[in-house]
Amino acid sequence: MPERFVEPFPFWPADFEPGDRHPLAPSVAWDPASDEQTLRQALSYGDIECWATLTRLLRDQGRTAEIRELGEQLATTASQKQLARFVELSASNFDAESGARFQFELISRFPADATALERCARLLAESGRYDQAMDVQREALRRGTDRRYFMVNPRQTMRALTAAGRFDDAEELMRAYADDMFAASPLALLLQVRGRTAEGGELLRRHPSANHLYLRFTLVTLLERDGRHTEAAAARPAGGWPHQMRDAADRRLPADGPHEAIWSVTDYLGRAFAV
């Protein structure tokens, strides 16, 4: 290991935590010449920026078991700020499994609010740990989650659940957020996928935001898929759809499977209004 990295930055204050990287501090990870041994040694000295670079190297070589083992070792010894940074680095590396491990350790060892719990549930679900994700998400709801965070983490948790066919779990969580129209829309289509179209239509019609174009579009989609074209036509706005929605307004949105059917309106409108 290069000598300059052994006692890397003597100008750091005495109480400095490696997770609080000095803004002027370089990292071994930024040096393209750093090899695996250098990255491992720097990581052991607290240069946590090496995590993403090292795990990419190991993943490219198919050494995923070593990533798992190393992550478990780091998770049990890292400080609160280090764990938070490990979560960020894992996310930037599209490594949901490591992110979930670090985030779960973070909420287990240090005080966590509902938002941190929701983030943990999402990472757990995205890494396939569905039962654990449900336990953490239920705890977030028990603590009184602020509903404005639905679009940040809970929606992704629900998407992971429906992609895995965990419809009971997804319905439970969607109902917890059903006052939010962005949760009511996939919930209604989930009910249709489960053979409960009438219940889904009633949910949309009785929703406090029933006249909003988002839920109106969901209702039309639900009715069209059920073959109720006359009712669907009557549910369309008298003044027509905004131009962003016209491409799909007169046809059923494509759905290649249950998961796609549940999220088709969310995905379509997200693209339409992003343009």
Secondary structure, 3 states (H helix, E strand, C coil): CCHHHCCCCCCCCCCCCCCCCCCCCCCHHHCCCCCHHHHHHHHHCCCCCHHHHHHHHHHHCCCHHHHHHHHHHHHHHCCHHHHHHHHHHHHHCCCHHHHHHHHHHHHHHCCCCHHHHHHHHHHHHHCCCHHHHHHHHHHHHHCCCCHHHCCCCHHHHHHHHHHCCCHHHHHHHHHHCCCCHHHHHHHHHHHHHCCCHHHHHHHHHHCCCCCCHHHHHHHHHHHHHCCCHHHHHHHCCCCCCCHHHHHHHCCCCCCCCHHHHHHHHHHHHHHHHHC
